């Protein structure tokens, strides 16, 4: 099951591409991945950080109506395809402070 996602950019065909994923929901999906035993301590810390950081959020409960029932108020950039990686992201303060761009590059281009 995919994490709650949001359209962040257009793909090569001009269709909306899902490059932003709810961080809390992303962590919940990581916790259920069978090959990631022991990740719970890290994801619990991130989920607590999301809960502490989000002041208010509203997402609805009907996914068929375009609502986001698994959203928690903070999304993170993860390109859906290798071709959607935007190298300009490396210049953002978040990427510089957290090395999230390094994670994405390792995901799509190898270590």
C-alpha positions as CSV (number, residue, x, y, z in Angstrom):
1,X,0.0,0.0,0.0
2,X,1.3,3.4,-0.9
3,X,1.7,6.3,1.5
4,X,-0.8,9.2,1.3
5,X,0.4,11.2,-1.7
6,X,0.0,14.6,-3.2
7,X,0.6,15.9,-6.7
8,X,3.8,17.9,-6.7
9,X,4.8,18.3,-10.3
10,X,3.9,17.2,-13.9
11,X,5.5,14.1,-15.3
12,X,6.9,13.9,-18.9
13,X,3.4,13.5,-20.3
14,X,2.1,16.5,-18.6
15,X,0.1,14.5,-16.0
16,X,0.2,15.1,-12.3
17,X,2.9,13.0,-10.7
18,X,2.9,12.1,-7.0
19,X,6.2,13.3,-5.6
20,X,5.1,14.4,-2.1
21,X,4.1,11.8,0.5
22,X,2.7,12.3,4.0
23,X,5.7,11.8,6.3
24,X,3.8,10.3,9.1
25,X,2.0,7.8,6.8
26,X,5.3,7.1,5.1
27,X,6.8,6.1,8.5
28,X,3.8,3.9,9.2
29,X,4.3,2.1,5.9
30,X,8.0,1.6,6.7
31,X,7.1,0.0,10.0
32,X,5.2,-2.7,8.1
33,X,7.8,-3.4,5.5
34,X,9.1,-7.0,6.2
35,X,12.7,-6.2,5.3
36,X,13.0,-3.3,7.6
37,X,13.0,-4.9,11.1
38,X,14.0,-2.5,13.9
39,X,13.0,0.6,12.0
40,X,10.2,1.3,14.5
41,X,12.4,3.3,16.9
42,X,13.4,5.7,14.2
43,X,9.9,6.0,12.7
44,X,8.4,6.6,16.1
45,X,10.8,9.6,16.6
46,X,9.9,11.0,13.2
47,X,6.1,10.6,13.9
48,X,6.5,12.3,17.2
49,X,8.3,15.2,15.4
50,X,5.5,15.5,12.9
51,X,2.9,15.5,15.7
52,X,4.8,18.2,17.5
53,X,5.4,20.3,14.4
54,X,1.9,20.3,13.0
55,X,-0.2,23.0,14.5
56,X,-3.5,22.3,12.6
57,X,-4.5,20.0,9.8
58,X,-7.7,18.9,8.0
59,X,-7.8,16.1,5.5
60,X,-11.2,14.6,5.2
61,X,-12.1,10.9,5.2
62,X,-13.3,10.2,1.7
63,X,-10.4,9.3,-0.7
64,X,-12.9,8.8,-3.6
65,X,-13.8,12.5,-3.2
66,X,-10.1,13.6,-3.4
67,X,-9.7,13.9,0.3
68,X,-6.6,12.5,2.1
69,X,-7.7,10.4,5.0
70,X,-4.2,9.3,5.9
71,X,-2.6,12.7,5.8
72,X,-1.2,14.2,9.0
73,X,-0.1,17.7,7.9
74,X,3.5,17.3,6.7
75,X,4.6,15.9,3.4
76,X,8.0,15.0,2.1
77,X,9.5,14.9,-1.4
78,X,10.1,11.4,-2.8
79,X,10.0,11.2,-6.6
80,X,7.8,8.3,-7.9
81,X,10.2,7.6,-10.7
82,X,13.9,8.0,-11.3
83,X,13.2,10.4,-14.2
84,X,11.2,12.7,-11.9
85,X,14.1,13.5,-9.6
86,X,14.7,17.2,-9.7
87,X,18.3,18.1,-8.9
88,X,17.2,21.6,-7.9
89,X,15.9,20.0,-4.7
90,X,19.5,19.6,-3.6
91,X,19.7,23.4,-3.1
92,X,16.8,23.5,-0.6
93,X,17.6,24.2,3.1
94,X,15.8,21.0,4.0
95,X,18.0,18.9,1.8
96,X,21.1,20.6,3.0
97,X,20.2,20.2,6.7
98,X,18.9,16.6,6.6
99,X,20.6,15.0,3.6
100,X,17.2,13.9,2.4
101,X,18.4,14.4,-1.2
102,X,21.2,11.8,-0.5
103,X,18.5,9.3,0.5
104,X,16.5,10.0,-2.7
105,X,19.6,9.7,-4.8
106,X,20.6,6.4,-3.1
107,X,17.0,5.1,-3.7
108,X,17.1,5.9,-7.4
109,X,20.7,6.0,-8.4
110,X,22.4,3.6,-5.9
111,X,24.8,4.3,-3.1
